[in-house]
Structure formats: C-alpha cells, structure tokens
Amino acid sequence: MTTAYDLLAGTLAARGDDIERVESRLRAQRVETPSWAFGNSGTRFAVFAQPGAPRTTFEKLEDAAEVNRYTGIAPSVALHIPWDRVDDFGELLEAAAALGLRLGAINPNLFQEDEYRLGSVCNPDPQTRRAAIDHILECVEIAGQTGSDAISLWLGDGTNYPGQDSLGDRRARLVESLAEVYAALPEPIALLIEYKFYEPAFYATDLADWGSAVTLCQELGARARVLVDLGHHAQGVNIEQIVTLLRRLDRLGGFHFNDRKYGDDDLIVGSIDPYQLFLIFHELVETGAVEAGTRLTLDQSHNVEPKIEALIQSVITLQETYAKALLVDRDALRQAQLSGDILGANRILTDAFSTDVRPLCAKVRVDLGASADPLADFRAAGYLAAVAEKRGHGTPAGWR
C-alpha cells in the first residue's frame, strides 16, 4: 500500500531530489524553549495558576525535558534573569545535562523594576543606567557559567509623550551603555538585539524596528546581531522580507516565534497565520539562515492553555513548517521568477505549503528516538497528573 510518505518521496525523486536531503535537515533542526513559558504567566490583567506549575528553575527544566523527549529537537532552554537566578549555576548546568538538556540564551530583565520607569540603559539618570549595565554584565557572567553562547536583550525603553526626553540623547546613551557590555562579551557569546514598535513606550520606542536595531549592531561590532520577534511588528509588516535584508547584512541572529491576532506575542506560533510562518521559513531556507545557526526560540505567554502541551505543539509547528519550506522546488521557482510567471511562481510556494508533511515529520521524530505523535503520547504518560501531585504546595514560579 502506497503511503503519503511514499508519494512525497516519489514526487521529490521525479524532480531529481531525494527525501533523505529533507530528512537530514529536519534531524538537524533545533528549537530553544523559554523557561518563562513553563511557569504561571498571563496578561497585565490576571495570572491563572495551573496545577503542577514549576516552582523553581530546576522544575522548569524537568518540564522542558518532556518537550524534548517527545519532539526530539528541543534540547536547549533559554533563561530569564532574575526569574531564573539560582545560588549555584554549576548545579543548574549539571541538572540540565542529566535531563539531556543544555542552557541557552540568557535574557536580562530591564523592564520590571520601578527604577526603570523612564528606561534602563537609555534612562536620563546615570545611576539607573549603571544599574542596568551592571545587570547585563551579571548576565554575561552567568552565560559564562552556564556555557551559553548568547545574551538576548529586549528593552522596554522609550517615551510616552513628545518632549519627555531628547530622542538623540537617548540613542547616545543606548550606544554608550551597550558598547560597554559588548566590550565585556567573551568569545563566542553573541549579543542579540530585539526590537518592538510599541509598548510599554507609547510615543517613541528606543529600539522600534529592525533598522534601529541593525544600525545599533553595526555600531557595536560583528557579534551584535538582530533578533526578530514575530509579535513585535505593526500589522501587515513583511517579516519575511526583513529576514532576507538582515541575512544580506549578516546580522540575523535569531527569532522569537509566536503569533498574534492584534498586538504583541501571546499566542502559539502558527495558530493565526500559518502561511506567513511558512513564508518566513521559505526565506530562512532560501538564504541558508537555518544551516548558518540562526537561533530558533519560542517566546510565548500561555495564559489559559496547558503549558507543556502548548510548547510541544509549537515545536511540532516549527518542524512541520520547516519541512514544507524544504519541499519548495527552488529550481522551478527560479525559472518562473526569471520568466515573469507570476502565478506559476506563487503556485510553487502554495503547493509546498499545502503538502501534508506530518508523516515525514513523524518519521524524523522516531528516527531521533522521540514520538510519532508527541501530544497523544505525552498525555497518555500522565506526567501532568504526577507533577500536580508532587508540586501541589508552594507558590509556583511566575512572571510577577
């Protein structure tokens, strides 16, 4: 009996391609999960506690190991400081290794303290700027202790009203502050600069778009790169075009994957606009960004959905979307583009997007020792009930 997998292999062979190329790329794909997505989190209005939510960073790693166990491609966990500060990071590193994990990007918190009301590294007060710089430098030390290769930096800095502060002075403070941080970065740690066009600053955000981020990186040095968060753009922005522009400048450092209907980044990736996600991965494949080590990190706030299941689903979505992007017939696409065949070129993309890659991805996961059906197998294992009983007392680790 001919299976969907066999049909796909035959289609690739007919155009002179082979399915092993696609499978090998999928086996090499790596997705980083964020520690903060496992703890109780929510919106500015409320945080809804869930049974068994992790109370410590060590318990967050236990949950992250479940995501990796069933997907096979999520072995690293990003940390957020001070939320994930521990007494002994060597002990945390050992705990991660025992779970088959490694510690990923270190994310400083420069938006939650009262002293950052007028900004952190852009603040007009030199003492506040000093505190912000010192916090990032602490994160650089933590990166050294944990074997991390990236500091991932998002700033809430900006102004709410015209005239509140000098826009030029704020940029100068930003460059001066981060130049000190960059000078302290040991090899091979990279500085990933994230941007967001609004919120919490409602008049002018100091890093509002990819242009303000990439010019900052160019002022700092080669290991300063831009991090693209899918939820940090105005409606209708062509994010896939930003991918190509940053790759041409050799400044694309990574992604925070999520989705949104209106603003920010609180939904599971691909839940609203899966075609846009496919187009982004098409450009990642077209430009060689995945193979070049561009960081693929989830950044989602799971307010009401089960957190581990949400992350398993998110990793599967990124895997399946990458698979579809790998199936694009690039020779035929190039010919259509050069001949001006508008609809033919578009059809090549939509054909790849419409392909059912679930059997292919299931095989790859099994090859990696993971699960053909991760969500079903995770639910059947009863992990959530076990940790709910184990962690039933105490205050779960949350974002407040």
C-alpha positions as CSV (number, residue, x, y, z in Angstrom):
1,M,0.0,0.0,0.0
2,T,1.3,3.4,-1.0
3,T,1.6,5.8,1.9
4,A,1.7,9.6,2.0
5,Y,5.3,9.3,2.8
6,D,5.9,7.2,-0.3
7,L,4.1,9.7,-2.5
8,L,6.2,12.5,-1.2
9,A,9.4,10.6,-1.8
10,G,8.3,9.8,-5.3
11,T,7.5,13.5,-6.0
12,L,10.9,14.6,-4.9
13,A,12.6,11.8,-6.9
14,A,10.7,12.9,-10.0
15,R,12.3,16.3,-9.9
16,G,15.8,14.9,-9.2
17,D,15.7,15.5,-5.5
18,D,15.5,13.0,-2.6
19,I,13.7,12.7,0.6
20,E,16.9,12.0,2.6
21,R,18.1,15.6,2.0
22,V,14.9,16.8,3.6
23,E,15.1,14.3,6.5
24,S,18.7,15.1,7.3
25,R,17.9,18.8,7.5
26,L,14.9,18.1,9.7
27,R,17.0,15.9,12.0
28,A,19.5,18.8,12.4
29,Q,16.8,21.4,13.3
30,R,17.0,22.7,16.9
31,V,14.4,24.8,18.7
32,E,15.0,26.5,22.0
33,T,12.2,26.6,24.6
34,P,11.9,29.6,27.1
35,S,12.0,28.9,30.8
36,W,9.3,31.6,31.4
37,A,6.8,29.7,29.2
38,F,6.6,26.9,31.8
39,G,5.8,28.9,34.9
40,N,2.5,30.6,35.7
41,S,2.1,33.6,33.4
42,G,-0.6,35.7,31.9
43,T,-1.6,39.2,30.9
44,R,-1.5,42.5,32.6
45,F,-5.0,41.7,34.0
46,A,-4.5,38.3,35.6
47,V,-2.3,35.2,36.0
48,F,-4.3,32.0,36.1
49,A,-2.4,29.3,38.1
50,Q,-2.2,25.8,36.7
51,P,-1.8,22.6,38.8
52,G,1.7,21.4,38.8
53,A,3.3,24.6,37.5
54,P,7.0,24.6,38.3
55,R,8.1,26.4,41.4
56,T,11.8,26.6,40.6
57,T,14.1,26.8,37.7
58,F,15.0,23.2,38.2
59,E,11.4,22.2,37.8
60,K,11.1,24.3,34.7
61,L,14.0,22.2,33.3
62,E,12.1,19.0,34.2
63,D,9.1,20.2,32.1
64,A,11.4,21.3,29.2
65,A,12.9,17.8,29.2
66,E,9.4,16.5,28.5
67,V,9.1,18.7,25.4
68,N,12.4,17.5,24.1
69,R,11.6,13.8,25.0
70,Y,8.6,13.8,22.7
71,T,9.8,16.1,19.9
72,G,13.5,15.2,19.8
73,I,14.6,18.7,18.6
74,A,14.3,21.0,21.6
75,P,17.3,20.3,23.8
76,S,18.1,23.9,24.9
77,V,16.3,26.2,27.4
78,A,16.6,30.0,27.5
79,L,16.9,31.5,30.9
80,H,15.5,34.8,32.2
81,I,17.4,36.7,35.0
82,P,16.4,37.4,37.7
83,W,13.4,35.0,37.3
84,D,15.8,32.0,36.9
85,R,18.6,33.1,39.2
86,V,19.9,30.3,41.4
87,D,22.6,30.0,44.0
88,D,24.8,27.7,42.0
89,F,24.6,27.8,38.2
90,G,27.1,24.9,38.0
91,E,24.4,22.8,39.8
92,L,21.8,24.0,37.3
93,L,24.1,23.1,34.4
94,E,24.5,19.6,35.8
95,A,20.8,19.2,36.3
96,A,20.2,20.2,32.7
97,A,22.8,17.8,31.4
98,A,21.2,15.0,33.5
99,L,17.9,15.7,31.7
100,G,19.5,15.7,28.3
101,L,19.3,19.5,28.0
102,R,21.7,22.4,27.7
103,L,21.2,26.0,28.9
104,G,20.5,28.5,26.1
105,A,20.4,32.3,25.7
106,I,20.5,34.4,28.9
107,N,17.8,37.1,28.9
108,P,18.3,40.1,31.2
109,N,15.2,41.8,32.7
110,L,15.3,45.5,32.1
111,F,11.6,46.4,32.3
112,Q,10.2,45.2,35.6
113,E,11.9,47.3,38.3
114,D,10.5,50.6,39.5
115,E,13.7,52.3,38.7
116,Y,13.2,51.6,35.0
117,R,10.1,53.7,34.8
118,L,11.9,56.1,32.5
119,G,14.0,53.5,30.9
120,S,17.0,51.3,31.6
121,V,20.2,51.9,29.5
122,C,18.5,55.0,27.9
123,N,17.4,56.5,31.3
124,P,18.4,60.1,31.8
125,D,19.6,59.2,35.3
126,P,23.2,57.9,35.2
127,Q,22.8,55.8,38.4
128,T,19.9,53.9,36.8
129,R,21.9,53.3,33.6
130,R,24.7,52.0,35.8
131,A,22.4,49.6,37.5
132,A,21.1,48.4,34.1
133,I,24.5,47.9,32.7
134,D,25.7,46.0,35.7
135,H,22.7,43.7,35.5
136,I,23.5,42.9,31.8
137,L,27.2,42.3,32.9
138,E,25.9,39.9,35.6
139,C,24.1,38.0,32.8
140,V,27.3,37.9,30.8
141,E,28.9,36.2,33.8
142,I,26.0,33.8,34.1
143,A,26.4,33.0,30.4
144,G,30.0,32.0,31.1
145,Q,29.0,29.8,34.0
146,T,26.2,28.0,32.0
147,G,28.0,27.6,28.7
148,S,25.5,29.9,27.0
149,D,26.5,31.5,23.7
150,A,24.1,34.4,23.6
151,I,22.8,37.4,25.6
152,S,19.3,38.1,24.3
153,L,18.3,41.7,25.0
154,W,14.9,43.3,24.9
155,L,14.5,46.8,26.2
156,G,11.2,48.4,27.2
157,D,12.9,51.8,26.9
158,G,11.1,54.7,25.3
159,T,9.0,57.8,26.0
160,N,5.2,58.2,26.3
161,Y,5.0,61.9,25.4
162,P,6.6,64.4,22.9
163,G,9.3,66.4,24.7
164,Q,9.6,63.9,27.6
165,D,13.2,63.4,26.8
166,S,15.7,64.1,24.0
167,L,15.5,61.3,21.4
168,G,19.0,62.0,20.3
169,D,20.4,61.8,23.8
170,R,18.6,58.5,24.4
171,R,20.2,57.0,21.4
172,A,23.6,58.2,22.5
173,R,23.0,56.7,26.0
174,L,21.9,53.4,24.4
175,V,25.0,53.1,22.2
176,E,27.4,54.1,25.1
177,S,25.8,51.7,27.5
178,L,25.8,48.7,25.2
179,A,29.3,49.4,23.9
180,E,30.5,48.7,27.5
181,V,28.5,45.5,27.5
182,Y,29.8,44.4,24.1
183,A,33.4,45.1,25.1
184,A,32.9,42.7,28.1
185,L,31.5,39.8,25.9
186,P,33.9,36.9,25.7
187,E,34.1,34.7,22.6
188,P,31.9,33.2,21.3
189,I,29.0,34.9,23.1
190,A,26.8,37.0,20.8
191,L,24.6,39.9,21.8
192,L,21.1,39.6,20.3
193,I,19.2,42.9,20.0
194,E,15.5,42.7,19.9
195,Y,13.1,45.4,18.8
196,K,9.4,46.3,19.3
197,F,7.5,49.1,17.7
198,Y,5.4,50.0,20.7
199,E,4.6,49.1,24.3
200,P,5.4,49.9,27.1
201,A,6.5,53.1,25.4
202,F,3.6,54.6,23.5
203,Y,5.2,57.7,21.8
204,A,8.7,56.6,20.9
205,T,10.4,53.3,21.5
206,D,14.2,53.4,21.6
207,L,14.5,50.2,19.5
208,A,11.3,50.3,17.5
209,D,12.2,48.4,14.3
210,W,14.8,46.3,12.5
211,G,16.5,49.4,11.2
212,S,17.2,50.9,14.6
213,A,18.3,47.5,15.8
214,V,20.7,46.8,12.9
215,T,22.3,50.2,12.9
216,L,23.0,49.7,16.7
217,C,24.5,46.3,15.9
218,Q,26.7,47.9,13.3
219,E,28.0,50.4,15.8
220,L,28.7,47.7,18.4
221,G,30.5,45.0,16.4
222,A,30.3,41.8,14.4
223,R,28.9,39.7,17.3
224,A,25.9,42.0,17.8
225,R,23.0,40.7,15.8
226,V,19.3,41.4,15.4
227,L,16.6,39.1,17.0
228,V,13.3,39.2,15.2
229,D,10.2,38.6,17.4
230,L,7.1,37.8,15.2
231,G,4.8,39.7,17.6
232,H,6.8,42.9,17.6
233,H,5.6,44.4,14.3
234,A,2.8,46.6,13.1
235,Q,0.0,44.7,11.3
236,G,0.9,43.9,7.7
237,V,4.7,44.2,8.1
238,N,6.5,41.9,5.7
239,I,8.6,39.9,8.2
240,E,9.9,37.5,5.6
241,Q,11.5,40.5,3.7
242,I,13.2,41.6,6.9
243,V,14.7,38.1,7.1
244,T,16.3,38.5,3.7
245,L,17.6,42.0,4.4
246,L,19.2,41.0,7.7
247,R,20.8,38.0,6.1
248,R,22.3,40.1,3.3
249,L,23.9,42.3,6.1
250,D,25.0,39.2,8.0
251,R,23.1,40.5,11.0
252,L,20.2,38.0,11.5
253,G,20.9,36.5,14.9
254,G,17.7,34.7,15.8
255,F,13.9,34.5,16.2
256,H,11.4,34.6,18.9
257,F,8.5,32.6,17.5
258,N,4.9,33.3,18.4
259,D,1.7,34.5,16.8
260,R,-0.9,37.2,17.4
261,K,-4.2,38.5,16.2
262,Y,-3.9,42.1,17.3
263,G,-0.7,43.0,19.2
264,D,2.3,41.6,20.9
265,D,3.1,37.9,21.1
266,D,0.9,35.8,23.4
267,L,-0.3,33.1,21.0
268,I,1.1,29.7,19.9
269,V,3.2,30.1,16.8
270,G,1.3,29.4,13.6
271,S,-2.1,29.5,15.3
272,I,-3.3,32.6,13.4
273,D,-1.2,32.9,10.3
274,P,0.5,29.7,9.3
275,Y,1.1,30.9,5.8
276,Q,3.1,33.8,7.0
277,L,5.2,31.5,9.1
278,F,5.8,29.3,6.1
279,L,6.9,32.3,4.0
280,I,9.4,33.3,6.8
281,F,10.8,29.7,6.8
282,H,10.9,29.8,3.0
283,E,13.3,32.8,3.3
284,L,15.2,31.2,6.1
285,V,15.8,28.2,3.8
286,E,16.4,30.4,0.7
287,T,19.1,32.4,2.5
288,G,20.7,29.5,4.3
289,A,19.9,31.0,7.7
290,V,18.9,27.8,9.5
291,E,22.1,26.0,8.4
292,A,24.1,29.1,9.4
293,G,22.9,28.7,13.0
294,T,20.2,31.3,13.3
295,R,18.6,30.8,16.7
296,L,15.1,29.5,16.7
297,T,13.5,30.2,20.0
298,L,9.9,30.1,21.2
299,D,8.6,33.2,23.1
300,Q,5.0,32.7,24.2
301,S,2.8,33.5,27.1
302,H,0.5,30.6,27.8
303,N,-2.3,32.2,29.8
304,V,-5.1,29.6,29.7
305,E,-3.7,26.6,27.7
306,P,-1.6,23.8,29.2
307,K,1.9,25.0,29.1
308,I,3.9,21.8,28.2
309,E,1.4,20.8,25.6
310,A,1.4,24.3,24.1
311,L,5.2,24.1,23.7
312,I,5.1,20.6,22.3
313,Q,2.6,21.8,19.7
314,S,4.7,24.9,19.0
315,V,7.8,22.8,18.3
316,I,5.9,20.5,16.0
317,T,4.6,23.5,14.2
318,L,8.1,24.8,13.6
319,Q,9.2,21.4,12.5
320,E,6.4,20.9,10.0
321,T,6.7,24.5,8.7
322,Y,10.4,24.0,8.1
323,A,9.7,20.7,6.3
324,K,7.3,22.5,3.9
325,A,9.9,25.1,3.2
326,L,12.4,22.4,2.4
327,L,10.0,20.9,-0.2
328,V,9.8,24.1,-2.3
329,D,11.0,23.3,-5.8
330,R,13.6,26.0,-5.9
331,D,14.9,25.3,-9.5
332,A,11.3,25.6,-10.8
333,L,10.7,28.6,-8.7
334,R,13.8,30.4,-10.0
335,Q,12.8,29.7,-13.6
336,A,9.3,31.0,-13.0
337,Q,10.7,34.1,-11.4
338,L,13.1,34.8,-14.2
339,S,10.5,34.3,-16.9
340,G,8.0,36.6,-15.2
341,D,5.5,33.7,-14.5
342,I,3.8,35.4,-11.5
343,L,1.1,32.9,-10.8
344,G,3.3,29.9,-11.6
345,A,5.9,31.1,-9.1
346,N,3.2,31.6,-6.5
347,R,1.7,28.2,-7.1
348,I,5.1,26.6,-6.4
349,L,5.0,28.1,-3.0
350,T,1.4,27.2,-2.3
351,D,1.9,23.6,-3.4
352,A,4.7,23.2,-0.9
353,F,2.6,24.9,1.8
354,S,-0.3,22.6,1.1
355,T,1.7,19.4,1.3
356,D,0.9,17.1,4.2
357,V,4.3,16.7,5.9
358,R,3.0,15.1,9.1
359,P,4.1,11.5,8.1
360,L,7.5,12.8,7.2
361,C,8.0,14.7,10.5
362,A,6.7,11.7,12.4
363,K,9.3,9.5,10.8
364,V,12.1,12.0,11.6
365,R,11.0,12.2,15.3
366,V,11.0,8.4,15.5
367,D,14.5,8.3,13.9
368,L,15.6,10.7,16.7
369,G,14.2,8.4,19.4
370,A,11.2,10.7,20.0
371,S,7.5,10.3,19.3
372,A,5.5,9.9,16.2
373,D,2.5,11.5,17.9
374,P,4.0,13.7,20.7
375,L,0.9,15.3,22.1
376,A,-1.0,12.0,22.4
377,D,1.9,10.1,23.9
378,F,2.6,12.9,26.4
379,R,-1.0,12.9,27.5
380,A,-1.0,9.2,27.8
381,A,2.1,9.2,30.0
382,G,0.3,11.0,32.9
383,Y,3.1,13.5,33.5
384,L,0.9,16.4,34.4
385,A,-1.1,14.5,37.0
386,A,2.2,13.3,38.6
387,V,3.8,16.7,38.9
388,A,0.5,18.3,40.0
389,E,0.6,15.9,43.0
390,K,4.3,16.5,43.6
391,R,4.2,20.3,43.3
392,G,0.8,20.8,44.8
393,H,2.1,23.1,47.6
394,G,4.1,26.3,47.5
395,T,4.0,29.3,45.2
396,P,4.5,28.4,41.5
397,A,7.2,30.4,39.7
398,G,5.5,33.2,37.7
399,W,6.3,36.4,35.9
400,R,5.4,38.7,38.8
